[in-house]
Amino acid sequence: MNYFRANQTVEIGEGTIALTDAQAGPRRRKLMKVKDGVYQVRELVQFKAGEVVGIVGDVPKHLVHKVDPVDADGNSPEPEEDFEPAPAPKKKPGPKRKPRTGDAE
């Protein structure tokens, strides 16, 4: 199960998701309970920014930019200690231009 926090409104129209009872309650007509806390999506369901949802399998491509990965408790994963951002590439100097010398006749 992959968990994510929506960073904007997210819509899920199919698949199997994990929700809390509080999340599932208002959406119960659009879900089919598989087991405690796990539901099959029957109709399009929306989640507000900040809600944590678990999804079986990979997060669909259309949602990747709308969500942030978290653990089952909704905590953001710790960054790797050895991670260092790559240095910015150095700009190469462009070609030198000849200065303009008056108007062309």
Secondary structure, DSSP 4 states (H G I P E B T S, - for coil): -EEEEESS-EEE-SSEEE--HHHHGGGGGGEEEEETTEEEE-S-EEE-TT-EEEESSSPPGGGGGGEEEE-TTSPPPPPPTT--PPPPPPPPP-PPPPPP-S---
